[in-house]
Amino acid sequence: MEREGVVKILQEDIEEKLNFSLEERDSFKESGMDSLDRFLICIGAERYFDIVLGDAEFEKVDTLGELADLVLQKLG
């Protein structure tokens, strides 16, 4: 899967679950997301892509683009 596809899937999931949109470079923290919002994004990515994102790994992620890169890394 290409990065663009991963970003689009993550964007759609965020829009559906949290009812707002993010671009690749938008910061989760600056967008007003709390820890529950971030948890929902993490769980959504894990379920959709059938991967496991470690807490320490996900804590380092602050943008949609960084999350897409982490997903791609897990997909190998």
Distance bins in CASP14 RR format, pairs under 12 A and 6 or more apart:
PFRMAT RR
TARGET T0000
AUTHOR 0000-0000-0000
RMODE 2
METHOD distances of the structure
MODEL  1
1 7 0 0 0 0 0 1 0 0 0 0 0
1 8 0 0 0 0 0 1 0 0 0 0 0
1 9 0 0 0 0 1 0 0 0 0 0 0
1 10 0 0 0 0 0 1 0 0 0 0 0
1 48 0 0 0 0 0 1 0 0 0 0 0
1 49 0 0 0 0 1 0 0 0 0 0 0
1 50 0 0 0 0 0 1 0 0 0 0 0
1 51 0 0 0 0 0 1 0 0 0 0 0
1 68 0 0 0 0 0 1 0 0 0 0 0
1 71 0 0 0 0 1 0 0 0 0 0 0
1 72 1 0 0 1 0 0 0 0 0 0 0
1 74 0 0 0 0 0 1 0 0 0 0 0
1 75 1 0 0 1 0 0 0 0 0 0 0
1 76 0 0 0 0 1 0 0 0 0 0 0
2 8 0 0 0 0 1 0 0 0 0 0 0
2 9 0 0 0 0 0 1 0 0 0 0 0
2 68 0 0 0 0 1 0 0 0 0 0 0
2 71 0 0 0 0 0 1 0 0 0 0 0
2 72 0 0 0 0 1 0 0 0 0 0 0
2 75 0 0 0 0 0 1 0 0 0 0 0
3 9 0 0 0 0 0 1 0 0 0 0 0
3 10 0 0 0 0 0 1 0 0 0 0 0
3 24 0 0 0 0 1 0 0 0 0 0 0
3 64 0 0 0 0 0 1 0 0 0 0 0
3 65 0 0 0 0 1 0 0 0 0 0 0
3 66 0 0 0 0 0 1 0 0 0 0 0
3 67 0 0 0 0 0 1 0 0 0 0 0
3 68 1 0 1 0 0 0 0 0 0 0 0
3 69 1 0 0 1 0 0 0 0 0 0 0
3 70 0 0 0 0 0 1 0 0 0 0 0
3 71 0 0 0 0 1 0 0 0 0 0 0
3 72 1 0 0 1 0 0 0 0 0 0 0
3 73 0 0 0 0 0 1 0 0 0 0 0
3 75 0 0 0 0 0 1 0 0 0 0 0
4 10 0 0 0 0 0 1 0 0 0 0 0
4 11 0 0 0 0 0 1 0 0 0 0 0
4 24 0 0 0 0 1 0 0 0 0 0 0
4 64 0 0 0 0 0 1 0 0 0 0 0
4 65 0 0 0 0 0 1 0 0 0 0 0
4 68 0 0 0 0 1 0 0 0 0 0 0
4 72 0 0 0 0 0 1 0 0 0 0 0
5 11 0 0 0 0 1 0 0 0 0 0 0
5 12 0 0 0 0 1 0 0 0 0 0 0
5 13 0 0 0 0 0 1 0 0 0 0 0
5 24 0 0 0 0 0 1 0 0 0 0 0
5 48 0 0 0 0 0 1 0 0 0 0 0
5 49 0 0 0 0 0 1 0 0 0 0 0
5 64 0 0 0 0 0 1 0 0 0 0 0
5 65 0 0 0 0 0 1 0 0 0 0 0
5 68 0 0 0 0 1 0 0 0 0 0 0
5 71 0 0 0 0 0 1 0 0 0 0 0
5 72 0 0 0 0 1 0 0 0 0 0 0
5 75 0 0 0 0 0 1 0 0 0 0 0
6 12 0 0 0 0 0 1 0 0 0 0 0
6 13 0 0 0 0 0 1 0 0 0 0 0
6 24 0 0 0 0 0 1 0 0 0 0 0
6 45 0 0 0 0 1 0 0 0 0 0 0
6 48 0 0 0 0 1 0 0 0 0 0 0
6 49 1 0 0 1 0 0 0 0 0 0 0
6 51 0 0 0 0 0 1 0 0 0 0 0
6 64 0 0 0 0 1 0 0 0 0 0 0
6 65 0 0 0 0 1 0 0 0 0 0 0
6 66 0 0 0 0 0 1 0 0 0 0 0
6 67 0 0 0 0 1 0 0 0 0 0 0
6 68 1 0 1 0 0 0 0 0 0 0 0
6 69 0 0 0 0 1 0 0 0 0 0 0
6 70 0 0 0 0 1 0 0 0 0 0 0
6 71 1 0 1 0 0 0 0 0 0 0 0
6 72 1 0 1 0 0 0 0 0 0 0 0
6 73 0 0 0 0 0 1 0 0 0 0 0
6 74 0 0 0 0 0 1 0 0 0 0 0
6 75 0 0 0 0 1 0 0 0 0 0 0
6 76 0 0 0 0 0 1 0 0 0 0 0
7 13 0 0 0 0 0 1 0 0 0 0 0
7 14 0 0 0 0 0 1 0 0 0 0 0
7 21 0 0 0 0 0 1 0 0 0 0 0
7 22 0 0 0 0 1 0 0 0 0 0 0
7 23 0 0 0 0 1 0 0 0 0 0 0
7 24 1 0 1 0 0 0 0 0 0 0 0
7 25 0 0 0 0 0 1 0 0 0 0 0
7 26 0 0 0 0 0 1 0 0 0 0 0
7 45 0 0 0 0 0 1 0 0 0 0 0
7 63 0 0 0 0 0 1 0 0 0 0 0
7 64 1 0 0 1 0 0 0 0 0 0 0
7 65 1 0 0 1 0 0 0 0 0 0 0
7 66 0 0 0 0 0 1 0 0 0 0 0
7 67 0 0 0 0 1 0 0 0 0 0 0
7 68 1 0 1 0 0 0 0 0 0 0 0
7 69 0 0 0 0 1 0 0 0 0 0 0
7 70 0 0 0 0 0 1 0 0 0 0 0
7 71 0 0 0 0 1 0 0 0 0 0 0
7 72 0 0 0 0 1 0 0 0 0 0 0
8 14 0 0 0 0 0 1 0 0 0 0 0
8 15 0 0 0 0 0 1 0 0 0 0 0
8 21 0 0 0 0 0 1 0 0 0 0 0
8 22 0 0 0 0 0 1 0 0 0 0 0
8 23 0 0 0 0 0 1 0 0 0 0 0
8 24 0 0 0 0 0 1 0 0 0 0 0
8 48 0 0 0 0 0 1 0 0 0 0 0
8 64 0 0 0 0 0 1 0 0 0 0 0
8 65 0 0 0 0 0 1 0 0 0 0 0
8 68 0 0 0 0 1 0 0 0 0 0 0
8 71 0 0 0 0 0 1 0 0 0 0 0
9 15 0 0 0 0 0 1 0 0 0 0 0
9 16 0 0 0 0 0 1 0 0 0 0 0
9 41 0 0 0 0 0 1 0 0 0 0 0
9 44 0 0 0 0 1 0 0 0 0 0 0
9 45 0 0 0 0 1 0 0 0 0 0 0
9 47 0 0 0 0 0 1 0 0 0 0 0
9 48 1 0 0 1 0 0 0 0 0 0 0
9 49 0 0 0 0 1 0 0 0 0 0 0
9 64 0 0 0 0 0 1 0 0 0 0 0
9 67 0 0 0 0 0 1 0 0 0 0 0
9 68 0 0 0 0 1 0 0 0 0 0 0
9 71 0 0 0 0 1 0 0 0 0 0 0
9 72 0 0 0 0 0 1 0 0 0 0 0
9 75 0 0 0 0 0 1 0 0 0 0 0
10 16 0 0 0 0 0 1 0 0 0 0 0
10 17 0 0 0 0 0 1 0 0 0 0 0
10 18 0 0 0 0 0 1 0 0 0 0 0
10 21 0 0 0 0 0 1 0 0 0 0 0
10 22 0 0 0 0 1 0 0 0 0 0 0
10 23 0 0 0 0 0 1 0 0 0 0 0
10 24 0 0 0 0 1 0 0 0 0 0 0
10 26 0 0 0 0 0 1 0 0 0 0 0
10 28 0 0 0 0 0 1 0 0 0 0 0
10 40 0 0 0 0 0 1 0 0 0 0 0
10 41 1 0 0 1 0 0 0 0 0 0 0
10 42 0 0 0 0 0 1 0 0 0 0 0
10 44 0 0 0 0 1 0 0 0 0 0 0
10 45 1 0 0 1 0 0 0 0 0 0 0
10 46 0 0 0 0 0 1 0 0 0 0 0
10 48 0 0 0 0 1 0 0 0 0 0 0
10 49 0 0 0 0 1 0 0 0 0 0 0
10 53 0 0 0 0 0 1 0 0 0 0 0
10 61 0 0 0 0 0 1 0 0 0 0 0
10 63 0 0 0 0 0 1 0 0 0 0 0
10 64 1 0 1 0 0 0 0 0 0 0 0
10 65 0 0 0 0 1 0 0 0 0 0 0
10 66 0 0 0 0 0 1 0 0 0 0 0
10 67 1 0 0 1 0 0 0 0 0 0 0
10 68 1 0 0 1 0 0 0 0 0 0 0
10 69 0 0 0 0 0 1 0 0 0 0 0
10 70 0 0 0 0 0 1 0 0 0 0 0
10 71 1 0 0 1 0 0 0 0 0 0 0
10 72 0 0 0 0 0 1 0 0 0 0 0
11 17 0 0 0 0 0 1 0 0 0 0 0
11 18 0 0 0 0 0 1 0 0 0 0 0
11 20 0 0 0 0 0 1 0 0 0 0 0
11 21 1 0 0 1 0 0 0 0 0 0 0
11 22 1 0 0 1 0 0 0 0 0 0 0
11 23 0 0 0 0 1 0 0 0 0 0 0
11 24 0 0 0 0 1 0 0 0 0 0 0
11 26 0 0 0 0 1 0 0 0 0 0 0
11 41 0 0 0 0 0 1 0 0 0 0 0
11 45 0 0 0 0 0 1 0 0 0 0 0
11 63 0 0 0 0 0 1 0 0 0 0 0
11 64 1 0 0 1 0 0 0 0 0 0 0
11 65 0 0 0 0 1 0 0 0 0 0 0
11 67 0 0 0 0 0 1 0 0 0 0 0
11 68 0 0 0 0 1 0 0 0 0 0 0
12 18 0 0 0 0 0 1 0 0 0 0 0
12 21 0 0 0 0 1 0 0 0 0 0 0
12 22 0 0 0 0 0 1 0 0 0 0 0
12 41 0 0 0 0 0 1 0 0 0 0 0
12 44 0 0 0 0 0 1 0 0 0 0 0
12 45 0 0 0 0 0 1 0 0 0 0 0
12 48 0 0 0 0 1 0 0 0 0 0 0
12 64 0 0 0 0 0 1 0 0 0 0 0
13 19 0 0 0 0 0 1 0 0 0 0 0
13 20 0 0 0 0 0 1 0 0 0 0 0
13 21 0 0 0 0 0 1 0 0 0 0 0
13 22 0 0 0 0 0 1 0 0 0 0 0
13 37 0 0 0 0 0 1 0 0 0 0 0
13 40 0 0 0 0 1 0 0 0 0 0 0
13 41 1 0 0 1 0 0 0 0 0 0 0
13 42 0 0 0 0 0 1 0 0 0 0 0
13 43 0 0 0 0 1 0 0 0 0 0 0
13 44 1 0 1 0 0 0 0 0 0 0 0
13 45 1 0 0 1 0 0 0 0 0 0 0
13 46 0 0 0 0 0 1 0 0 0 0 0
13 47 0 0 0 0 1 0 0 0 0 0 0
13 48 1 0 0 1 0 0 0 0 0 0 0
13 49 0 0 0 0 0 1 0 0 0 0 0
13 64 0 0 0 0 0 1 0 0 0 0 0
13 67 0 0 0 0 0 1 0 0 0 0 0
13 68 0 0 0 0 0 1 0 0 0 0 0
13 71 0 0 0 0 0 1 0 0 0 0 0
14 20 1 0 0 1 0 0 0 0 0 0 0
14 21 1 0 0 1 0 0 0 0 0 0 0
14 22 1 0 1 0 0 0 0 0 0 0 0
14 23 0 0 0 0 0 1 0 0 0 0 0
14 24 0 0 0 0 0 1 0 0 0 0 0
14 26 0 0 0 0 1 0 0 0 0 0 0
14 28 0 0 0 0 1 0 0 0 0 0 0
14 31 0 0 0 0 1 0 0 0 0 0 0
14 33 0 0 0 0 1 0 0 0 0 0 0
14 37 0 0 0 0 1 0 0 0 0 0 0
14 38 0 0 0 0 0 1 0 0 0 0 0
14 40 0 0 0 0 1 0 0 0 0 0 0
14 41 1 0 0 1 0 0 0 0 0 0 0
14 42 0 0 0 0 0 1 0 0 0 0 0
14 44 0 0 0 0 1 0 0 0 0 0 0
14 45 0 0 0 0 1 0 0 0 0 0 0
14 48 0 0 0 0 0 1 0 0 0 0 0
14 63 0 0 0 0 0 1 0 0 0 0 0
14 64 1 0 0 1 0 0 0 0 0 0 0
14 65 0 0 0 0 0 1 0 0 0 0 0
14 67 0 0 0 0 1 0 0 0 0 0 0
14 68 0 0 0 0 0 1 0 0 0 0 0
15 21 1 0 1 0 0 0 0 0 0 0 0
15 22 0 0 0 0 1 0 0 0 0 0 0
15 23 0 0 0 0 0 1 0 0 0 0 0
15 41 0 0 0 0 0 1 0 0 0 0 0
15 64 0 0 0 0 0 1 0 0 0 0 0
16 40 0 0 0 0 0 1 0 0 0 0 0
16 41 0 0 0 0 0 1 0 0 0 0 0
16 44 0 0 0 0 1 0 0 0 0 0 0
16 48 0 0 0 0 0 1 0 0 0 0 0
17 33 0 0 0 0 0 1 0 0 0 0 0
17 36 0 0 0 0 0 1 0 0 0 0 0
17 37 0 0 0 0 1 0 0 0 0 0 0
17 38 0 0 0 0 0 1 0 0 0 0 0
17 39 0 0 0 0 0 1 0 0 0 0 0
17 40 1 0 1 0 0 0 0 0 0 0 0
17 41 1 0 0 1 0 0 0 0 0 0 0
17 42 0 0 0 0 0 1 0 0 0 0 0
17 43 0 0 0 0 1 0 0 0 0 0 0
17 44 1 0 0 1 0 0 0 0 0 0 0
17 45 0 0 0 0 0 1 0 0 0 0 0
17 47 0 0 0 0 0 1 0 0 0 0 0
17 48 0 0 0 0 0 1 0 0 0 0 0
18 28 0 0 0 0 0 1 0 0 0 0 0
18 31 0 0 0 0 1 0 0 0 0 0 0
18 32 0 0 0 0 1 0 0 0 0 0 0
18 33 1 0 0 1 0 0 0 0 0 0 0
18 34 0 0 0 0 0 1 0 0 0 0 0
18 36 0 0 0 0 1 0 0 0 0 0 0
18 37 1 0 1 0 0 0 0 0 0 0 0
18 38 0 0 0 0 1 0 0 0 0 0 0
18 39 0 0 0 0 0 1 0 0 0 0 0
18 40 1 0 0 1 0 0 0 0 0 0 0
18 41 1 0 0 1 0 0 0 0 0 0 0
18 44 0 0 0 0 0 1 0 0 0 0 0
18 64 0 0 0 0 0 1 0 0 0 0 0
19 33 0 0 0 0 0 1 0 0 0 0 0
19 37 0 0 0 0 0 1 0 0 0 0 0
19 40 0 0 0 0 0 1 0 0 0 0 0
20 26 0 0 0 0 1 0 0 0 0 0 0
20 28 0 0 0 0 0 1 0 0 0 0 0
20 31 1 0 0 1 0 0 0 0 0 0 0
20 32 0 0 0 0 1 0 0 0 0 0 0
20 33 0 0 0 0 1 0 0 0 0 0 0
20 37 0 0 0 0 1 0 0 0 0 0 0
20 41 0 0 0 0 0 1 0 0 0 0 0
20 64 0 0 0 0 0 1 0 0 0 0 0
21 31 0 0 0 0 1 0 0 0 0 0 0
21 64 0 0 0 0 1 0 0 0 0 0 0
22 28 1 0 0 1 0 0 0 0 0 0 0
22 29 0 0 0 0 0 1 0 0 0 0 0
22 30 0 0 0 0 0 1 0 0 0 0 0
22 31 1 0 0 1 0 0 0 0 0 0 0
22 32 0 0 0 0 0 1 0 0 0 0 0
22 33 0 0 0 0 1 0 0 0 0 0 0
22 37 0 0 0 0 0 1 0 0 0 0 0
22 38 0 0 0 0 0 1 0 0 0 0 0
22 41 0 0 0 0 1 0 0 0 0 0 0
22 62 0 0 0 0 0 1 0 0 0 0 0
22 63 0 0 0 0 1 0 0 0 0 0 0
22 64 1 0 1 0 0 0 0 0 0 0 0
22 65 0 0 0 0 1 0 0 0 0 0 0
22 66 0 0 0 0 0 1 0 0 0 0 0
22 67 0 0 0 0 1 0 0 0 0 0 0
22 68 0 0 0 0 0 1 0 0 0 0 0
23 30 0 0 0 0 0 1 0 0 0 0 0
23 31 0 0 0 0 1 0 0 0 0 0 0
23 63 0 0 0 0 1 0 0 0 0 0 0
23 64 1 0 0 1 0 0 0 0 0 0 0
23 65 0 0 0 0 1 0 0 0 0 0 0
23 68 0 0 0 0 0 1 0 0 0 0 0
24 62 0 0 0 0 0 1 0 0 0 0 0
24 63 1 0 0 1 0 0 0 0 0 0 0
24 64 1 0 1 0 0 0 0 0 0 0 0
24 65 1 0 1 0 0 0 0 0 0 0 0
24 66 0 0 0 0 1 0 0 0 0 0 0
24 67 0 0 0 0 1 0 0 0 0 0 0
24 68 1 0 0 1 0 0 0 0 0 0 0
24 69 0 0 0 0 1 0 0 0 0 0 0
25 31 0 0 0 0 0 1 0 0 0 0 0
25 62 0 0 0 0 0 1 0 0 0 0 0
25 63 1 0 1 0 0 0 0 0 0 0 0
25 64 1 0 0 1 0 0 0 0 0 0 0
25 65 1 0 0 1 0 0 0 0 0 0 0
25 66 0 0 0 0 1 0 0 0 0 0 0
25 67 0 0 0 0 0 1 0 0 0 0 0
25 68 0 0 0 0 0 1 0 0 0 0 0
26 32 0 0 0 0 0 1 0 0 0 0 0
26 33 0 0 0 0 1 0 0 0 0 0 0
26 62 0 0 0 0 1 0 0 0 0 0 0
26 63 1 0 0 1 0 0 0 0 0 0 0
26 64 1 0 0 1 0 0 0 0 0 0 0
26 65 0 0 0 0 1 0 0 0 0 0 0
26 66 0 0 0 0 0 1 0 0 0 0 0
26 67 0 0 0 0 0 1 0 0 0 0 0
27 33 0 0 0 0 1 0 0 0 0 0 0
27 38 0 0 0 0 0 1 0 0 0 0 0
27 61 0 0 0 0 0 1 0 0 0 0 0
27 62 1 0 1 0 0 0 0 0 0 0 0
27 63 1 0 1 0 0 0 0 0 0 0 0
27 64 0 0 0 0 1 0 0 0 0 0 0
27 65 0 0 0 0 0 1 0 0 0 0 0
27 66 0 0 0 0 1 0 0 0 0 0 0
27 67 0 0 0 0 0 1 0 0 0 0 0
28 34 0 0 0 0 1 0 0 0 0 0 0
28 35 0 0 0 0 0 1 0 0 0 0 0
28 36 0 0 0 0 0 1 0 0 0 0 0
28 37 1 0 0 1 0 0 0 0 0 0 0
28 38 1 0 1 0 0 0 0 0 0 0 0
28 39 0 0 0 0 0 1 0 0 0 0 0
28 40 0 0 0 0 0 1 0 0 0 0 0
28 41 1 0 0 1 0 0 0 0 0 0 0
28 42 0 0 0 0 0 1 0 0 0 0 0
28 58 0 0 0 0 0 1 0 0 0 0 0
28 59 0 0 0 0 0 1 0 0 0 0 0
28 60 0 0 0 0 0 1 0 0 0 0 0
28 61 1 0 0 1 0 0 0 0 0 0 0
28 62 1 0 1 0 0 0 0 0 0 0 0
28 63 1 0 0 1 0 0 0 0 0 0 0
28 64 1 0 0 1 0 0 0 0 0 0 0
28 65 0 0 0 0 0 1 0 0 0 0 0
28 66 0 0 0 0 1 0 0 0 0 0 0
28 67 0 0 0 0 1 0 0 0 0 0 0
29 35 0 0 0 0 0 1 0 0 0 0 0
29 37 0 0 0 0 0 1 0 0 0 0 0
29 38 0 0 0 0 1 0 0 0 0 0 0
29 59 0 0 0 0 0 1 0 0 0 0 0
29 61 0 0 0 0 0 1 0 0 0 0 0
29 62 1 0 0 1 0 0 0 0 0 0 0
29 63 0 0 0 0 1 0 0 0 0 0 0
29 66 0 0 0 0 0 1 0 0 0 0 0
30 62 0 0 0 0 1 0 0 0 0 0 0
30 63 0 0 0 0 1 0 0 0 0 0 0
30 64 0 0 0 0 0 1 0 0 0 0 0
31 37 0 0 0 0 1 0 0 0 0 0 0
31 38 0 0 0 0 0 1 0 0 0 0 0
31 41 0 0 0 0 0 1 0 0 0 0 0
31 62 0 0 0 0 1 0 0 0 0 0 0
31 63 0 0 0 0 1 0 0 0 0 0 0
31 64 0 0 0 0 1 0 0 0 0 0 0
32 38 0 0 0 0 0 1 0 0 0 0 0
32 62 0 0 0 0 0 1 0 0 0 0 0
33 39 0 0 0 0 1 0 0 0 0 0 0
33 40 0 0 0 0 1 0 0 0 0 0 0
33 41 1 0 0 1 0 0 0 0 0 0 0
33 42 0 0 0 0 0 1 0 0 0 0 0
33 61 0 0 0 0 0 1 0 0 0 0 0
33 62 0 0 0 0 1 0 0 0 0 0 0
33 63 0 0 0 0 0 1 0 0 0 0 0
33 64 0 0 0 0 0 1 0 0 0 0 0
33 67 0 0 0 0 0 1 0 0 0 0 0
34 40 0 0 0 0 0 1 0 0 0 0 0
34 41 0 0 0 0 0 1 0 0 0 0 0
35 41 0 0 0 0 0 1 0 0 0 0 0
35 42 0 0 0 0 0 1 0 0 0 0 0
35 55 0 0 0 0 0 1 0 0 0 0 0
35 58 0 0 0 0 0 1 0 0 0 0 0
35 59 0 0 0 0 0 1 0 0 0 0 0
36 42 0 0 0 0 0 1 0 0 0 0 0
36 43 0 0 0 0 0 1 0 0 0 0 0
37 43 0 0 0 0 0 1 0 0 0 0 0
37 44 0 0 0 0 0 1 0 0 0 0 0
38 44 0 0 0 0 0 1 0 0 0 0 0
38 45 0 0 0 0 0 1 0 0 0 0 0
38 53 0 0 0 0 0 1 0 0 0 0 0
38 55 0 0 0 0 0 1 0 0 0 0 0
38 58 1 0 0 1 0 0 0 0 0 0 0
38 59 0 0 0 0 1 0 0 0 0 0 0
38 60 0 0 0 0 0 1 0 0 0 0 0
38 61 0 0 0 0 1 0 0 0 0 0 0
38 62 0 0 0 0 1 0 0 0 0 0 0
38 63 0 0 0 0 0 1 0 0 0 0 0
38 64 0 0 0 0 0 1 0 0 0 0 0
38 67 0 0 0 0 1 0 0 0 0 0 0
39 45 0 0 0 0 0 1 0 0 0 0 0
39 46 0 0 0 0 0 1 0 0 0 0 0
39 53 0 0 0 0 0 1 0 0 0 0 0
39 55 0 0 0 0 1 0 0 0 0 0 0
39 58 0 0 0 0 1 0 0 0 0 0 0
39 59 0 0 0 0 0 1 0 0 0 0 0
40 46 0 0 0 0 0 1 0 0 0 0 0
40 47 0 0 0 0 0 1 0 0 0 0 0
40 58 0 0 0 0 0 1 0 0 0 0 0
41 47 0 0 0 0 0 1 0 0 0 0 0
41 48 0 0 0 0 0 1 0 0 0 0 0
41 53 0 0 0 0 1 0 0 0 0 0 0
41 58 0 0 0 0 1 0 0 0 0 0 0
41 61 0 0 0 0 1 0 0 0 0 0 0
41 62 0 0 0 0 0 1 0 0 0 0 0
41 63 0 0 0 0 0 1 0 0 0 0 0
41 64 0 0 0 0 1 0 0 0 0 0 0
41 65 0 0 0 0 0 1 0 0 0 0 0
41 66 0 0 0 0 0 1 0 0 0 0 0
41 67 1 0 0 1 0 0 0 0 0 0 0
41 68 0 0 0 0 0 1 0 0 0 0 0
41 70 0 0 0 0 0 1 0 0 0 0 0
41 71 0 0 0 0 0 1 0 0 0 0 0
42 48 0 0 0 0 0 1 0 0 0 0 0
42 49 0 0 0 0 0 1 0 0 0 0 0
42 51 0 0 0 0 0 1 0 0 0 0 0
42 52 0 0 0 0 1 0 0 0 0 0 0
42 53 1 0 1 0 0 0 0 0 0 0 0
42 54 0 0 0 0 1 0 0 0 0 0 0
42 55 0 0 0 0 1 0 0 0 0 0 0
42 57 0 0 0 0 1 0 0 0 0 0 0
42 58 1 0 1 0 0 0 0 0 0 0 0
42 59 0 0 0 0 1 0 0 0 0 0 0
42 61 0 0 0 0 1 0 0 0 0 0 0
42 67 0 0 0 0 1 0 0 0 0 0 0
42 70 0 0 0 0 1 0 0 0 0 0 0
42 71 0 0 0 0 0 1 0 0 0 0 0
42 74 0 0 0 0 0 1 0 0 0 0 0
43 49 0 0 0 0 0 1 0 0 0 0 0
43 51 0 0 0 0 0 1 0 0 0 0 0
43 52 0 0 0 0 0 1 0 0 0 0 0
43 53 0 0 0 0 1 0 0 0 0 0 0
43 54 0 0 0 0 0 1 0 0 0 0 0
43 58 0 0 0 0 0 1 0 0 0 0 0
44 50 0 0 0 0 0 1 0 0 0 0 0
44 51 0 0 0 0 0 1 0 0 0 0 0
44 52 0 0 0 0 0 1 0 0 0 0 0
44 53 0 0 0 0 1 0 0 0 0 0 0
44 58 0 0 0 0 0 1 0 0 0 0 0
44 67 0 0 0 0 0 1 0 0 0 0 0
44 71 0 0 0 0 0 1 0 0 0 0 0
45 51 1 0 0 1 0 0 0 0 0 0 0
45 52 0 0 0 0 0 1 0 0 0 0 0
45 53 1 0 0 1 0 0 0 0 0 0 0
45 54 0 0 0 0 0 1 0 0 0 0 0
45 57 0 0 0 0 0 1 0 0 0 0 0
45 58 0 0 0 0 1 0 0 0 0 0 0
45 61 0 0 0 0 1 0 0 0 0 0 0
45 64 0 0 0 0 0 1 0 0 0 0 0
45 65 0 0 0 0 0 1 0 0 0 0 0
45 66 0 0 0 0 0 1 0 0 0 0 0
45 67 1 0 0 1 0 0 0 0 0 0 0
45 68 0 0 0 0 1 0 0 0 0 0 0
45 69 0 0 0 0 0 1 0 0 0 0 0
45 70 0 0 0 0 1 0 0 0 0 0 0
45 71 1 0 1 0 0 0 0 0 0 0 0
45 72 0 0 0 0 0 1 0 0 0 0 0
45 74 0 0 0 0 1 0 0 0 0 0 0
45 75 0 0 0 0 0 1 0 0 0 0 0
46 52 1 0 0 1 0 0 0 0 0 0 0
46 53 1 0 1 0 0 0 0 0 0 0 0
46 54 0 0 0 0 1 0 0 0 0 0 0
46 55 0 0 0 0 0 1 0 0 0 0 0
46 57 0 0 0 0 0 1 0 0 0 0 0
46 58 0 0 0 0 1 0 0 0 0 0 0
46 67 0 0 0 0 0 1 0 0 0 0 0
46 70 0 0 0 0 0 1 0 0 0 0 0
46 71 0 0 0 0 1 0 0 0 0 0 0
46 74 0 0 0 0 1 0 0 0 0 0 0
46 75 0 0 0 0 0 1 0 0 0 0 0
47 53 0 0 0 0 0 1 0 0 0 0 0
47 71 0 0 0 0 0 1 0 0 0 0 0
48 67 0 0 0 0 0 1 0 0 0 0 0
48 71 0 0 0 0 1 0 0 0 0 0 0
48 74 0 0 0 0 0 1 0 0 0 0 0
48 75 0 0 0 0 0 1 0 0 0 0 0
49 67 0 0 0 0 0 1 0 0 0 0 0
49 68 0 0 0 0 0 1 0 0 0 0 0
49 70 0 0 0 0 0 1 0 0 0 0 0
49 71 1 0 1 0 0 0 0 0 0 0 0
49 72 0 0 0 0 1 0 0 0 0 0 0
49 73 0 0 0 0 0 1 0 0 0 0 0
49 74 1 0 0 1 0 0 0 0 0 0 0
49 75 1 0 0 1 0 0 0 0 0 0 0
49 76 0 0 0 0 0 1 0 0 0 0 0
50 71 0 0 0 0 0 1 0 0 0 0 0
50 74 0 0 0 0 1 0 0 0 0 0 0
50 75 0 0 0 0 1 0 0 0 0 0 0
51 57 0 0 0 0 0 1 0 0 0 0 0
51 58 0 0 0 0 0 1 0 0 0 0 0
51 67 0 0 0 0 0 1 0 0 0 0 0
51 70 0 0 0 0 1 0 0 0 0 0 0
51 71 1 0 0 1 0 0 0 0 0 0 0
51 72 0 0 0 0 1 0 0 0 0 0 0
51 73 0 0 0 0 1 0 0 0 0 0 0
51 74 1 0 1 0 0 0 0 0 0 0 0
51 75 1 0 0 1 0 0 0 0 0 0 0
51 76 0 0 0 0 1 0 0 0 0 0 0
52 58 0 0 0 0 0 1 0 0 0 0 0
52 70 0 0 0 0 0 1 0 0 0 0 0
52 71 0 0 0 0 0 1 0 0 0 0 0
52 74 1 0 0 1 0 0 0 0 0 0 0
52 75 0 0 0 0 0 1 0 0 0 0 0
53 59 0 0 0 0 1 0 0 0 0 0 0
53 60 0 0 0 0 0 1 0 0 0 0 0
53 61 0 0 0 0 1 0 0 0 0 0 0
53 66 0 0 0 0 0 1 0 0 0 0 0
53 67 0 0 0 0 1 0 0 0 0 0 0
53 69 0 0 0 0 0 1 0 0 0 0 0
53 70 1 0 0 1 0 0 0 0 0 0 0
53 71 1 0 0 1 0 0 0 0 0 0 0
53 73 0 0 0 0 0 1 0 0 0 0 0
53 74 1 0 0 1 0 0 0 0 0 0 0
53 75 0 0 0 0 0 1 0 0 0 0 0
54 60 0 0 0 0 0 1 0 0 0 0 0
54 61 0 0 0 0 0 1 0 0 0 0 0
54 70 0 0 0 0 1 0 0 0 0 0 0
54 73 0 0 0 0 0 1 0 0 0 0 0
54 74 0 0 0 0 1 0 0 0 0 0 0
55 61 0 0 0 0 0 1 0 0 0 0 0
56 70 0 0 0 0 0 1 0 0 0 0 0
57 66 0 0 0 0 0 1 0 0 0 0 0
57 67 0 0 0 0 0 1 0 0 0 0 0
57 69 0 0 0 0 0 1 0 0 0 0 0
57 70 1 0 0 1 0 0 0 0 0 0 0
57 71 0 0 0 0 0 1 0 0 0 0 0
57 73 0 0 0 0 1 0 0 0 0 0 0
57 74 0 0 0 0 1 0 0 0 0 0 0
58 66 0 0 0 0 1 0 0 0 0 0 0
58 67 0 0 0 0 1 0 0 0 0 0 0
58 70 1 0 0 1 0 0 0 0 0 0 0
58 71 0 0 0 0 0 1 0 0 0 0 0
58 74 0 0 0 0 0 1 0 0 0 0 0
59 66 0 0 0 0 0 1 0 0 0 0 0
59 67 0 0 0 0 0 1 0 0 0 0 0
59 70 0 0 0 0 0 1 0 0 0 0 0
60 66 1 0 0 1 0 0 0 0 0 0 0
60 67 0 0 0 0 0 1 0 0 0 0 0
60 69 0 0 0 0 0 1 0 0 0 0 0
60 70 0 0 0 0 1 0 0 0 0 0 0
60 73 0 0 0 0 0 1 0 0 0 0 0
61 67 1 0 1 0 0 0 0 0 0 0 0
61 68 0 0 0 0 1 0 0 0 0 0 0
61 69 0 0 0 0 1 0 0 0 0 0 0
61 70 1 0 1 0 0 0 0 0 0 0 0
61 71 0 0 0 0 1 0 0 0 0 0 0
61 73 0 0 0 0 0 1 0 0 0 0 0
61 74 0 0 0 0 0 1 0 0 0 0 0
62 69 0 0 0 0 0 1 0 0 0 0 0
62 70 0 0 0 0 0 1 0 0 0 0 0
63 69 0 0 0 0 1 0 0 0 0 0 0
63 70 0 0 0 0 0 1 0 0 0 0 0
64 70 0 0 0 0 0 1 0 0 0 0 0
64 71 0 0 0 0 0 1 0 0 0 0 0
65 71 0 0 0 0 1 0 0 0 0 0 0
65 72 0 0 0 0 1 0 0 0 0 0 0
65 73 0 0 0 0 0 1 0 0 0 0 0
66 72 0 0 0 0 0 1 0 0 0 0 0
66 73 0 0 0 0 0 1 0 0 0 0 0
67 73 0 0 0 0 0 1 0 0 0 0 0
67 74 0 0 0 0 0 1 0 0 0 0 0
68 74 0 0 0 0 0 1 0 0 0 0 0
68 75 0 0 0 0 0 1 0 0 0 0 0
69 75 0 0 0 0 0 1 0 0 0 0 0
69 76 0 0 0 0 0 1 0 0 0 0 0
70 76 0 0 0 0 0 1 0 0 0 0 0
END
